[in-house]
Amino acid sequence: MENKMKPGEQTKKQPEQDNKTERKNNRFLILHNDNNHSFDYVIDALIKVCEHDAEQATQCTLITHYKGKCDVKKGSFTYLSPLKKALVARELTATID
């Protein structure tokens, strides 16, 4: 059978599959504020663990300080899990949402 699509029409992807893939890859590593660590310590951890540059790590640290938390990385649970463990090993509070 011949596919008769009009010019400019695109096939639609199955929304259920797209949503599952999108949710799977759209998790966030959240850094939570604490009163135990210095700004320099947190900035250094973000540079080493999350591979942030100094400016990005500083901005995330400030956001965490003033707002109580900051999403510092986005990706799949599998990708974020070792990063979370590395931050927790540095005695920082982190979650994956």
N, CA, C and O atoms as a DFTB+ gen file, in Angstrom:
388 C
 N C O
     1  1       0.842      -1.166       0.000
     2  2       0.000       0.000       0.000
     3  2       0.893       1.236       0.000
     4  3       1.895       1.276       0.713
     5  1       0.547       2.218      -0.773
     6  2       1.326       3.431      -0.914
     7  2       0.953       4.443       0.165
     8  3      -0.225       4.636       0.466
     9  1       1.949       5.077       0.735
    10  2       1.711       6.093       1.754
    11  2       1.421       7.409       1.058
    12  3       2.283       7.938       0.356
    13  1       0.223       7.946       1.238
    14  2      -0.162       9.185       0.564
    15  2      -0.184      10.332       1.565
    16  3      -1.232      10.706       2.090
    17  1       0.990      10.875       1.811
    18  2       1.093      12.025       2.701
    19  2       1.172      13.282       1.867
    20  3       1.756      13.287       0.783
    21  1       0.597      14.321       2.363
    22  2       0.673      15.613       1.695
    23  2       2.057      16.200       1.941
    24  3       2.678      15.900       2.960
    25  1       2.549      17.031       1.027
    26  2       3.852      17.659       1.252
    27  2       3.845      18.452       2.563
    28  3       2.882      19.155       2.872
    29  1       4.918      18.329       3.314
    30  2       5.034      19.049       4.575
    31  2       4.475      18.289       5.768
    32  3       4.721      18.675       6.911
    33  1       3.723      17.208       5.524
    34  2       3.181      16.421       6.623
    35  2       4.269      15.510       7.171
    36  3       5.101      14.998       6.421
    37  1       4.255      15.318       8.442
    38  2       5.191      14.397       9.064
    39  2       4.395      13.326       9.785
    40  3       3.267      13.545      10.225
    41  1       5.014      12.168       9.891
    42  2       4.332      11.113      10.633
    43  2       4.408      11.436      12.112
    44  3       5.385      12.015      12.586
    45  1       3.380      11.061      12.825
    46  2       3.351      11.308      14.262
    47  2       3.971      10.119      14.975
    48  3       3.710       8.964      14.639
    49  1       4.800      10.427      15.969
    50  2       5.373       9.375      16.796
    51  2       4.322       8.956      17.809
    52  3       3.403       9.714      18.119
    53  1       4.465       7.768      18.308
    54  2       3.530       7.297      19.313
    55  2       3.776       8.051      20.611
    56  3       4.853       7.939      21.195
    57  1       2.786       8.821      21.073
    58  2       2.995       9.653      22.251
    59  2       3.374       8.877      23.502
    60  3       4.165       9.369      24.307
    61  1       2.836       7.685      23.688
    62  2       3.131       6.923      24.900
    63  2       4.613       6.579      24.980
    64  3       5.224       6.714      26.040
    65  1       5.192       6.137      23.872
    66  2       6.615       5.814      23.855
    67  2       7.453       7.064      24.066
    68  3       8.424       7.034      24.822
    69  1       7.095       8.165      23.411
    70  2       7.835       9.411      23.556
    71  2       7.804       9.891      25.001
    72  3       8.828      10.326      25.528
    73  1       6.650       9.819      25.645
    74  2       6.530      10.277      27.026
    75  2       7.400       9.456      27.966
    76  3       8.023      10.005      28.875
    77  1       7.447       8.136      27.754
    78  2       8.280       7.287      28.609
    79  2       9.748       7.634      28.433
    80  3      10.479       7.758      29.416
    81  1      10.184       7.792      27.195
    82  2      11.572       8.140      26.915
    83  2      11.884       9.521      27.472
    84  3      12.946       9.733      28.057
    85  1      10.967      10.453      27.293
    86  2      11.169      11.813      27.773
    87  2      11.290      11.839      29.295
    88  3      12.183      12.494      29.833
    89  1      10.403      11.136      29.988
    90  2      10.461      11.086      31.449
    91  2      11.746      10.413      31.919
    92  3      12.341      10.820      32.917
    93  1      12.164       9.392      31.200
    94  2      13.358       8.642      31.575
    95  2      14.603       9.531      31.507
    96  3      15.501       9.401      32.339
    97  1      14.663      10.424      30.532
    98  2      15.836      11.262      30.317
    99  2      15.701      12.658      30.913
   100  3      16.628      13.463      30.813
   101  1      14.575      12.952      31.522
   102  2      14.359      14.290      32.055
   103  2      14.330      14.312      33.573
   104  3      13.488      14.979      34.175
   105  1      15.223      13.602      34.175
   106  2      15.366      13.652      35.624
   107  2      16.398      14.721      35.958
   108  3      17.215      15.111      35.123
   109  1      16.336      15.182      37.205
   110  2      17.255      16.223      37.640
   111  2      18.001      15.794      38.894
   112  3      17.428      15.200      39.806
   113  1      19.268      16.102      38.918
   114  2      20.069      15.944      40.121
   115  2      19.937      17.254      40.883
   116  3      20.333      18.314      40.400
   117  1      19.374      17.162      42.079
   118  2      19.085      18.349      42.878
   119  2      20.072      18.424      44.042
   120  3      20.228      17.472      44.807
   121  1      20.726      19.565      44.156
   122  2      21.601      19.829      45.292
   123  2      20.794      20.628      46.308
   124  3      20.162      21.624      45.956
   125  1      20.811      20.194      47.574
   126  2      20.054      20.853      48.640
   127  2      20.999      21.633      49.540
   128  3      22.146      21.241      49.758
   129  1      20.497      22.734      50.052
   130  2      21.293      23.590      50.921
   131  2      21.554      22.928      52.272
   132  3      20.724      22.179      52.788
   133  1      22.708      23.217      52.821
   134  2      23.007      22.845      54.198
   135  2      23.827      23.972      54.816
   136  3      24.284      24.870      54.110
   137  1      24.006      23.926      56.088
   138  2      24.791      24.959      56.771
   139  2      26.146      24.437      57.221
   140  3      26.778      25.013      58.106
   141  1      26.586      23.354      56.614
   142  2      27.810      22.697      57.055
   143  2      29.017      22.936      56.162
   144  3      30.152      22.780      56.612
   145  1      28.798      23.311      54.914
   146  2      29.910      23.381      53.971
   147  2      30.093      24.800      53.435
   148  3      29.132      25.552      53.276
   149  1      31.335      25.140      53.164
   150  2      31.645      26.467      52.633
   151  2      31.279      26.529      51.146
   152  3      31.139      25.509      50.471
   153  1      31.133      27.749      50.675
   154  2      30.866      27.949      49.251
   155  2      31.966      27.306      48.410
   156  3      31.692      26.633      47.417
   157  1      33.213      27.524      48.821
   158  2      34.335      26.972      48.047
   159  2      34.294      25.453      47.981
   160  3      34.616      24.865      46.948
   161  1      33.900      24.818      49.074
   162  2      33.805      23.358      49.105
   163  2      32.754      22.856      48.115
   164  3      32.996      21.910      47.366
   165  1      31.593      23.497      48.119
   166  2      30.500      23.084      47.229
   167  2      30.872      23.359      45.775
   168  3      30.638      22.526      44.900
   169  1      31.447      24.520      45.526
   170  2      31.872      24.862      44.158
   171  2      32.872      23.822      43.648
   172  3      32.752      23.342      42.520
   173  1      33.842      23.480      44.467
   174  2      34.845      22.479      44.084
   175  2      34.198      21.125      43.794
   176  3      34.572      20.445      42.838
   177  1      33.225      20.738      44.622
   178  2      32.537      19.458      44.408
   179  2      31.781      19.457      43.084
   180  3      31.809      18.464      42.357
   181  1      31.110      20.555      42.767
   182  2      30.362      20.627      41.503
   183  2      31.298      20.596      40.294
   184  3      30.966      20.010      39.264
   185  1      32.439      21.213      40.418
   186  2      33.421      21.186      39.325
   187  2      33.936      19.763      39.119
   188  3      34.018      19.289      37.986
   189  1      34.278      19.086      40.202
   190  2      34.849      17.742      40.092
   191  2      33.813      16.683      39.741
   192  3      34.063      15.832      38.887
   193  1      32.660      16.725      40.386
   194  2      31.663      15.671      40.197
   195  2      30.810      15.902      38.943
   196  3      30.618      14.990      38.138
   197  1      30.310      17.112      38.789
   198  2      29.366      17.398      37.694
   199  2      30.040      17.995      36.462
   200  3      29.388      18.250      35.449
   201  1      31.352      18.215      36.559
   202  2      32.130      18.787      35.464
   203  2      31.624      20.180      35.061
   204  3      31.632      20.544      33.886
   205  1      31.185      20.949      36.071
   206  2      30.808      22.332      35.820
   207  2      32.067      23.168      35.677
   208  3      33.117      22.825      36.221
   209  1      31.956      24.277      34.934
   210  2      33.056      25.229      34.964
   211  2      32.868      26.082      36.217
   212  3      31.834      25.986      36.878
   213  1      33.842      26.904      36.546
   214  2      33.809      27.662      37.795
   215  2      32.586      28.574      37.882
   216  3      31.979      28.702      38.945
   217  1      32.233      29.195      36.786
   218  2      31.090      30.115      36.794
   219  2      29.775      29.368      37.043
   220  3      28.955      29.805      37.850
   221  1      29.579      28.258      36.358
   222  2      28.354      27.471      36.526
   223  2      28.260      26.923      37.950
   224  3      27.192      26.955      38.561
   225  1      29.373      26.423      38.475
   226  2      29.387      25.884      39.839
   227  2      29.066      26.985      40.856
   228  3      28.344      26.748      41.825
   229  1      29.596      28.169      40.635
   230  2      29.330      29.300      41.525
   231  2      27.854      29.675      41.483
   232  3      27.237      29.895      42.526
   233  1      27.286      29.747      40.282
   234  2      25.870      30.097      40.146
   235  2      24.974      29.059      40.827
   236  3      24.026      29.420      41.525
   237  1      25.271      27.783      40.628
   238  2      24.478      26.723      41.264
   239  2      24.586      26.790      42.784
   240  3      23.606      26.567      43.494
   241  1      25.775      27.098      43.274
   242  2      25.979      27.214      44.712
   243  2      25.179      28.379      45.283
   244  3      24.569      28.251      46.345
   245  1      25.176      29.495      44.598
   246  2      24.402      30.661      45.056
   247  2      22.900      30.375      45.029
   248  3      22.183      30.726      45.966
   249  1      22.431      29.746      43.967
   250  2      21.007      29.399      43.876
   251  2      20.633      28.455      45.013
   252  3      19.597      28.630      45.655
   253  1      21.472      27.461      45.260
   254  2      21.217      26.513      46.346
   255  2      21.159      27.237      47.687
   256  3      20.292      26.953      48.514
   257  1      22.065      28.154      47.896
   258  2      22.116      28.894      49.155
   259  2      20.859      29.741      49.365
   260  3      20.276      29.728      50.449
   261  1      20.447      30.468      48.340
   262  2      19.333      31.405      48.485
   263  2      17.953      30.774      48.316
   264  3      16.988      31.234      48.926
   265  1      17.848      29.740      47.506
   266  2      16.542      29.123      47.260
   267  2      16.354      27.789      47.966
   268  3      15.246      27.253      47.986
   269  1      17.408      27.251      48.539
   270  2      17.308      26.002      49.273
   271  2      17.649      24.770      48.465
   272  3      17.940      23.714      49.028
   273  1      17.615      24.895      47.146
   274  2      17.988      23.774      46.278
   275  2      18.203      24.285      44.861
   276  3      17.776      25.380      44.498
   277  1      18.880      23.453      44.073
   278  2      19.143      23.815      42.675
   279  2      19.342      22.541      41.869
   280  3      20.018      21.613      42.314
   281  1      18.746      22.501      40.674
   282  2      19.007      21.361      39.797
   283  2      20.358      21.609      39.109
   284  3      20.532      22.581      38.374
   285  1      21.292      20.712      39.368
   286  2      22.664      20.909      38.906
   287  2      23.013      20.071      37.687
   288  3      24.036      20.307      37.044
   289  1      22.169      19.092      37.364
   290  2      22.424      18.238      36.193
   291  2      21.109      17.616      35.749
   292  3      20.225      17.366      36.570
   293  1      20.980      17.366      34.456
   294  2      19.790      16.748      33.883
   295  2      20.206      15.513      33.102
   296  3      21.244      15.507      32.440
   297  1      19.383      14.458      33.183
   298  2      19.684      13.247      32.428
   299  2      18.863      12.076      32.930
   300  3      17.887      12.249      33.660
   301  1      19.268      10.895      32.533
   302  2      18.570       9.684      32.963
   303  2      18.989       9.331      34.386
   304  3      20.017       9.799      34.875
   305  1      18.186       8.505      35.040
   306  2      18.516       8.065      36.392
   307  2      19.863       7.354      36.407
   308  3      20.667       7.553      37.318
   309  1      20.104       6.530      35.403
   310  2      21.360       5.774      35.306
   311  2      22.561       6.710      35.223
   312  3      23.599       6.445      35.830
   313  1      22.425       7.795      34.480
   314  2      23.504       8.774      34.337
   315  2      23.704       9.567      35.631
   316  3      24.838       9.819      36.039
   317  1      22.601       9.959      36.273
   318  2      22.679      10.828      37.450
   319  2      23.043      10.099      38.742
   320  3      23.616      10.703      39.649
   321  1      22.722       8.821      38.835
   322  2      22.928       8.080      40.071
   323  2      24.377       8.110      40.584
   324  3      24.580       8.365      41.771
   325  1      25.390       7.861      39.742
   326  2      26.774       7.929      40.259
   327  2      27.176       9.354      40.669
   328  3      27.996       9.532      41.570
   329  1      26.606      10.354      40.015
   330  2      26.903      11.734      40.383
   331  2      26.324      12.046      41.759
   332  3      26.969      12.691      42.585
   333  1      25.105      11.581      41.994
   334  2      24.468      11.758      43.306
   335  2      25.310      11.085      44.386
   336  3      25.574      11.671      45.436
   337  1      25.724       9.861      44.120
   338  2      26.530       9.126      45.104
   339  2      27.839       9.859      45.395
   340  3      28.296       9.885      46.538
   341  1      28.435      10.445      44.380
   342  2      29.689      11.179      44.570
   343  2      29.474      12.440      45.404
   344  3      30.324      12.787      46.224
   345  1      28.352      13.128      45.207
   346  2      28.055      14.305      46.027
   347  2      27.764      13.901      47.469
   348  3      28.219      14.554      48.408
   349  1      27.011      12.834      47.635
   350  2      26.691      12.336      48.983
   351  2      27.974      11.878      49.680
   352  3      28.126      12.086      50.883
   353  1      28.890      11.262      48.947
   354  2      30.171      10.848      49.523
   355  2      30.968      12.043      50.026
   356  3      31.812      11.910      50.912
   357  1      30.693      13.208      49.455
   358  2      31.332      14.455      49.913
   359  2      30.494      15.139      51.004
   360  3      30.709      16.303      51.342
   361  1      29.545      14.387      51.534
   362  2      28.657      14.834      52.618
   363  2      27.735      15.987      52.210
   364  3      27.315      16.779      53.054
   365  1      27.425      16.075      50.928
   366  2      26.438      17.032      50.445
   367  2      25.103      16.319      50.312
   368  3      25.063      15.099      50.158
   369  1      24.027      17.061      50.368
   370  2      22.696      16.478      50.239
   371  2      22.230      16.629      48.800
   372  3      22.151      17.739      48.275
   373  1      21.923      15.498      48.168
   374  2      21.490      15.509      46.780
   375  2      20.393      14.464      46.579
   376  3      20.384      13.416      47.225
   377  1      19.475      14.771      45.674
   378  2      18.403      13.840      45.314
   379  2      18.250      13.843      43.802
   380  3      18.746      14.726      43.101
   381  1      17.550      12.829      43.328
   382  2      17.203      12.765      41.910
   383  2      15.688      12.839      41.820
   384  3      14.978      12.019      42.402
   385  1      15.206      13.820      41.093
   386  2      13.758      13.983      40.893
   387  2      13.411      13.854      39.423
   388  3      12.241      13.961      39.053
